[in-house]
Amino acid sequence: MTLRTIILAAGLGTRMKSSLPKMLHPLCGRPMVLLALDIAAGAGAERPVLVIGHGADALRAAAGERAEFVVQPELLGTADAVRRTEGALRGKADFVMVFYGDMPLWRPETLRHLAETGRKMAGPLAMLTGIGDDPRFFGRVIRDEAGNVAEIIEDAHLTPEQKSVREINLGAYCFRAGWLWEKLEQVKASPKGEYYLTDLVAMAAREGGVTAIPVADEEEWIGINTRAHLAEAEAVLRRRINRRWMEAGVGMQDPATAYISLEAVIGEDTTILANTHLEGKTAVGRGCVIGPNTILRRSAVGDRCKVECSVVEDATLEEDVSIGPFGHLRSGSHLERGVHMGNFGEAKNSRLGAGAKMGHFSYLGDAQVGAGANIGAGTITCNFDGKQKHRTEIGEGAFIGSDTMLVAPVKIGKGAKTGAGSVVTHDVPAGTVVAGVPARKMTKPNARKK
């Protein structure tokens, strides 16, 4: 018995007060639309149908090939949204599961249980319900005298007496497909001119009954209508992520201030210190210490690295690298094994060879540094001439004195040295010592005397 899934994602999201479509607002670094697709995949759904409206082009771009798209040009309610998927799904599934894309905290196992229950139900409809004190604008589940689900009343149409009902409709359903397509044609417009999917509940109650599945975890119910809801959901999702990594052997000094994206990967025995962010597809190896007050953004960090009070973005650190405090490793940079970048150091689009040391208050831009080289404090590669960038090459074992200016394009040979305060405007051969402004080759005293 085949089952297909519909995700409703066409809403305007006016209460978000944003030009960004609601389903593109991120949670833990991932747009809500992708979270909805992740949930569907985890529940066993193959290529769900995504109903889109506002921001359709942007949603298509974000979801890519992971979904089949159906456009709801006029926002005429949830029943109208589902009805527009009939052409894509009718005759292709025995059961249809529907849930709202702006409820990003469903655990996949919850929706998997809904689908499994739906396949076994005697009636035409199974649905998720919850009991809580905060209805969050959800409709209420109205039961008959025998305790069976009789209907759903939307929040806007509740009487004062019905507002006291604590059982709420969580907006996730599993329908018998043939019954669904037939009954959608019978849904009548509300006084607002909208067609509510919840009207099918009363129909199902009269024609075989409704299977209500209670969900105990109230955190799963958090729907996103406002920025406050978004922040609340972010906190819940972050707790889940952090607990999962701690259970996998990652230490966290203060989980409340560890901000780890859904796409990040962390090795065993790594410690995340307070106020640290791992953003995007960041990978951290084993036995590292990251933080405090550190941002790793879309970067790869090898084993046994230490990054303290620093920012690393779109960069690579091999094993046993140390950065900081207050370092900034920018895009395109690569630190090989055992490199040290001191406090207030910055590198952009540069590669430092194994064991190289970069002193504090230094800047390397568009540079290639050989293994074992020493970059003294205050060294700067002058890589921009006002029109274009130029490369600097520093050979293996070179010693760059403090406060040296390397005016690119320039090459410092293997084992060469520059004196403190030098301004190097020409290539320096291997083993040569230069100093001064502009830097000139130093001659030994006895050589000058001869």
PyMOL commands that set and color helices and strands:
alter all, ss='L'
color gray80, all
select helices_A, chain A and resi 14-16+22-24+32-42+56-66+78-83+86-89+108-120+155-157+162-164+177-184+199-206+218-221+227-247+255-257+445-449
alter helices_A, ss='H'
color red, helices_A
select strands_A, chain A and resi 3-9+26-27+30-31+49-52+68-71+95-100+125-131+140-143+149-153+167-176+210-214+251-252+258-260+265-266+271-272+276-279+283-284+289-290+295-297+300-301+306-307+311-313+316-317+322-323+328-329+334-335+340-341+346-348+351-352+357-358+363-365+367-369+374-375+380-382+392-394+399-400+405-407+410-412+417-418+423-424+433-435+440-441
alter strands_A, ss='S'
color yellow, strands_A
deselect
rebuild
show_as cartoon
